[in-house]
C-alpha cells in the first residue's frame, strides 16, 4: 500500500475507534463531509495543515498518524 492510503486508513480507524461519524469529523475540522469521505477512501490528498488539524481533533501526536502499524 502507498503511504497516502495508509494515512487515510489510520484516519478512518481513529475516527471509528472514537465512535465518530464522517459528519462529526467534518464538523470538527470545519470541512465538507464529502472531502472527509474522499480522504478516507484515499481519493484525496492531505496538506500538512489538514494533517495537523486531524491530529489535534484526535489528540494524537502527528507521528501517530504516520504509524503504519495498527493504531
C-alpha positions in Angstrom: 0.0 0.0 0.0 1.1 3.5 -0.7 1.8 5.8 2.3 -1.2 8.1 1.4 -3.6 5.1 1.5 -2.1 4.0 4.9 -2.5 7.6 6.3 -6.2 7.5 5.1 -6.7 4.2 6.8 -5.2 5.5 10.0 -7.6 8.5 10.0 -10.6 6.2 9.4 -9.5 3.9 12.2 -9.1 6.7 14.6 -12.5 8.2 13.7 -14.2 4.8 14.1 -12.4 4.0 17.3 -13.8 7.1 18.8 -17.3 6.3 17.6 -17.4 9.4 15.4 -19.2 9.7 12.0 -17.6 11.3 9.0 -20.2 14.1 9.5 -19.0 14.7 13.1 -15.4 14.7 12.0 -16.1 17.1 9.2 -17.9 19.5 11.6 -14.9 19.4 14.0 -12.5 20.1 11.1 -14.8 22.7 9.5 -14.6 20.8 6.2 -17.1 19.3 3.8 -18.2 15.7 4.7 -17.6 14.6 1.1 -14.0 15.7 1.5 -13.6 13.5 4.6 -15.1 10.6 2.7 -12.6 11.1 -0.2 -9.7 11.4 2.3 -10.7 8.1 3.9 -11.1 6.4 0.5 -7.6 7.5 -0.4 -9.0 9.6 -3.3 -8.0 13.0 -1.8 -4.5 14.1 -0.7 -4.0 16.0 2.5 -2.0 19.1 3.2 0.3 19.3 6.2 -2.2 21.8 7.7 -5.1 19.3 7.4 -3.0 16.5 8.9 -2.1 18.8 11.8 -5.8 19.6 12.3 -6.7 15.9 12.2 -4.1 15.2 14.9 -5.4 17.9 17.1 -9.0 16.7 16.8 -8.0 13.2 17.8 -5.5 14.5 20.4 -2.7 12.3 19.0 0.9 13.2 18.1 1.5 13.7 14.3 3.8 10.7 14.3 0.8 8.5 15.3 -1.0 9.4 12.0 2.1 8.2 10.2 2.5 5.0 12.1 1.8 2.4 9.5 1.2 -0.3 12.1 -2.2 -0.6 13.7 -3.3 2.2 15.9 
